[in-house]
Amino acid sequence: MARFRRPPLWLIGTAIAGVAAGAAIASQSLTVRRWAKQPTDFNPDHFLFPGNEHVLVTHDGGSVFAIEAGNGPTVILGHGLTGDHTHWSPVAHRLLAEGFRVIIFDQRGHGKSTAGSEGLSLEGLAHDVATVITELGGDDKVIIVGHSLGGVGVQSITRHHPEVLERLDGAVLVATLGHTIAASMAKIMSNPLALLAYHQLMKNPNRARLAMRTGFGNEFSVPMLDQLARTWEQTPDKTLVGFGAALGAFNLLPDLEKFNVPTVVICGTVDTVTPMKLSEEIHAALPDSRLVRVAGAGHMIVWEAPAAIAKEIVALGGTAGQPAVV
């Protein structure tokens, strides 16, 4: 009988790693298949938001793409990092039904908007917000709303465009932050190897869905995960690097005492990207604000609970008397 020879350690290690990797992939597939069975009324067609399109020239030679629709009190909506104007569509449609004039725009470096000479900075965000308010806001006061990075842009106008505060009838800050929470973010997002790993991950649908899942709370669906993955993939690397650096070192909380505008601060209770504590800090720093906690919602609260956000905007700005769409 031939004597059994133990395979070399490297081969054993490779086999174990292969089995582990295969088990992980199988587990991922089972998880995503389970998610796919969850009932959902999420429809990518709801992200179509027809209206008058504008391309505004910024002070530093860039451009801001915006879409305007409806009549009535004006609400301006700014999206977060790796998003575009479509992220606000579920809320925007509800506001239209309530009789508001709605403007949604792409942040610089996202969607159809481009950065000018100031690059991908928080100051640039503030300038762009001021541009949209000044050029599209009309004669009456407006309500400005920002989600995540968009909320940082709204806060930034206090430092860089305080004169715009007089144009505001109210503000809503959704799942955002007022200071740096991870100084290492810039290093990670600007690391070529990290970006390469990110792109490799996004090429696998199931792994991309698992990554996108971290942005949601209790209410999500596979179509939501896929929709979010699309806007992540469409975001240029230079945008991730630029805003990663900008968010790596900033603090706007001391400026907020000058933000004397009625403000609603909204955050989901299970948001792991911008946890509730950050909204509580912003609320405490503002002279006139109300904090709203949405139970079970995560960072993508704009998709998970659009009716709740629309309700707060309506309450802040008044209603044209039409029933809300829920």
N, C-alpha and C positions, 0 to 999 in steps of 0.2 A: 504494500500500500504506500502510495506516495505521501511523503511527509508534508503536512500543511505548513505553509510559510505565511507569516503575518505580513500583510501589505505594509508598505512604508507609511510613516506617520503623515507625510504630506498628502498621500492619497486618501487616507482615512479622514483627514481634515477637510479635504476638498469634497469628499462624499457627504460628510456631515453638513458642510456649508450648502451644498447643492440641495440636500433634503430640506434643510431649514428654509432656503430661499423658495423652494417649490411649495412648501407648506404655507409660507407667508403669502405667496401669490394666490394660492388656492383660497386662503382665508380672506384675502382682499376681494376676490371674485364673489365669494359667498356673501360677504358683507354688502357689496354693491348690489347684488341680486336681491338681497333682502330689502334694501332701501328702495329698489325699483318697484316693489310691490306696494309701497305706501301710496295711498290715494292723494292726488294733488290737483288743484285747479290752475297751477302755474302754467302759463302759456307764453312762449317766446314772442308770439305775435303782439302781446300786450306791450312789448318794448318799442313798437312802432309809435312814434309820437309826431304826427304830421302838424305842420305849422309854417310860419314864415321863418326862413333861414337867414341868418346874419353872419357875416364874417367881420369882426371888429379889429381894427389895427391897434395894437397896444403901444404904450409910450416908448417901449424899447425895441420896436420893430417886429414884434411877434404878432400873433393873431389869435383871436378867441372866436370859436364857432359856437353859435347859440341858436336855439329854436324858440319861437314865441307863439303862443296860441291863447285864445280866449279873450274875454273882456272882464273888467271889474278890477278889484284891488290886485296889485301886482305882487307876485311871489317869485323870487329868484332862487333856484336850487343848484348847489354845487356839489359834485360827487367826490368820492374818495380816491386814494392811491390805487392804481391799476384798474380804475373804472373808466366810464365815459358818461355822457349825458343820459344814455339809456337807463342807467342805474336808477334814475329817479322816475321813470315812466309809471310804475304802479301807483306812486303817490301823486304824480302830476295829473293823471287821468281823473283821480278822485277830486282833486282841486278844481279841475275844469268843470266837473259836474256840480261843484258848489258855487260856481259863478266867478271864479278867480281868473285873472290873466296870469299865465304861467310862463316863465322863462327858464329853460334848462340849458346849461352850457358845458363845454369840455374844458377841463383845467389845462393849463399849458403843459405840453408834452404828452397829452392824452388825446385820443380820438382824432378830431380834425383841427385841434388847436396846436399852435407852435410856440416855442419859447423864443423870446427875443434876446437881446444882448445881456440881460440880467440873468439869463439862464433859469435853472430850476430851483428857485429860492422861495422862501416864505414871503419875502418882500415882493417878489414877482407875483405870487398868488394874490396878495393884497391889492396890487396895482390892477390886476385883471378883474377882481371883484368890483373895484371902483369904476373900471371902464364899463362893465356891464350895467352897473347901477346908473352911471351918468348918461350913457348913450341909449339905453333901452328902458330905463326906469320910468320915463314919462315925467309929468309935472307933479304927480302926487307922491307921497311917501310909499316905500316898499317894505316888504318883509323879506329878509335874507335868511336862507337856510343852508347849512353846510353839514355834510356827513363825513366823518373821519378827517381826511386831509382837507376836505372842503370846509369843515368846521375850523380847522387851523387857519385857513385863509380868511374866514370871517373874523376871527379874533385878531388877525394880523392887521386889519384895517385900523384898529385902535392906535397902533404904533405908527403905521406908514401913511394912513389916509384918514385922520381923525375928522376932517371936514365932511366926510361921507356919512358919519354918524347922524348928522342932521337930516339925512334923507331917509332914515330908517323909522318905520312904524313899529317894528319888532324884529326879533331874531330867534331862530331855532337852531340849537347846536346838538347834533345827533351823533352819538357814539364817537366822540372825539377826545382830544387831549390838549392840555395847555402847556405841557413841557415835555422834555425828553424822558422817555421811560426805558430806553435801551441804547446806551451810548455805543454799543458794539454793532448796532444796526448798520451804520455806514460802512464799517469794515466788511461785514458779511455781504451786503448788497453790492459792494464795489469789487469783491473778489472774483476774478475771472473763473476760478474753479467752482465757486458757489453758483455763479450764473450758469455755468455749463451743467452742473448737477441739476439745477432747477429746470432747465430746458429738457434734459433727459427725462426727468420725472414727468413733465407735462406731456411728453409724447405718449405715455401710457395712460389711456383713459381712466382705468380704475385707480391708478396711483394719483392721477390728477384729481379725481373725485374725492379720494381720501384726504388730500391736501386741502381742497376747498371746503371740506366738511368742517374744518376748524373755525371757519368764519361764521358758522351758523349755530343757533341754539336748538330748541326742540322742534321748531317748524322748518322743515327743509324737504327737498325732493331731488331726485337725480337730475331732472331738467334744470333746477336752480343751480346745482353744482356745475353742470355743463355750461350753462350761460355765464357763470362767474369765471370758469376756466378760460372761456373764449376771450373775455376782456383782459384777463391776466396775460394771456399769450400775445394779445395785440399791443400790449404796452412795451415800448422800446426799452432796451437795456439801459440806455443813457438816462431815461426817466427814472428807472429804479435806482440807479447810481446817484443821480442828482438829488432826488428828494430823500434818498436814504441818508445822504450827507447832511441835508438841511434839517432833517428830523433828528439827526444824531446829536445836535447841540442847540437847543433853543428853550426859552422860557417866556411865555406870554402872560403868565398869571399876574405879575405885578402891574401890567398895563390894563387889566380888566376892570380896575376900579374906575376907570374913565369911560367904560362901555355903559353909559347911562341909557340903555335901551331896554324896554321890556323883553325879557328873554326866557325861553323855555329850553331847559337842558334835558335831553332824553337819552336814556341808555338801557340796553337789555340787561337783565339780572345775571345772565350767564355769558356775557360778552367776555371772551378771553383775549381779544386783540387790544381793545381799549376798555379795561375793566371799569366797573361802576365807580370805584374809588376816584378815577380821573374825572368823571362827571361831577362827583361830589365836590372835588377841589375847585372846579370851574364855577359851580353853583355858589360856593362859599366866597369866591373872589368877585363875583358880579354884584353890583349894587341893587339890581332889580331883576330877580330871576326866580324861576320855579323849577324844581327837579321832578322829573317823571321817570319812574322805574317801570319798565315793561317786562312783566314776569315771563321767564322762559325764552326771551329773545337773545340772540347773539349779535355779532358785529354787523351782519347783513340784515339788520332790523328793518331797513328800507324795503326789503322784500318779504321778510317774515311777518311784519306788522304794519303794512302801509296804511291801513285804515286808522290805526292808533296815531300815527304821525300826522296824517291828514287832519284828524280831529283836533289835534293840538294847534295846528296852523290855522284852521278855521276859527277856533276859539280865540286865538291871538289877534286875528285880523278881521273878524266879523264874517258874516255869511250873506250871500245874495238871495238866500231864501229857498234855494233848491235842496232837495233831499240828498244826503250823502250817499255815495256808492260804497257798499261794504262787501 
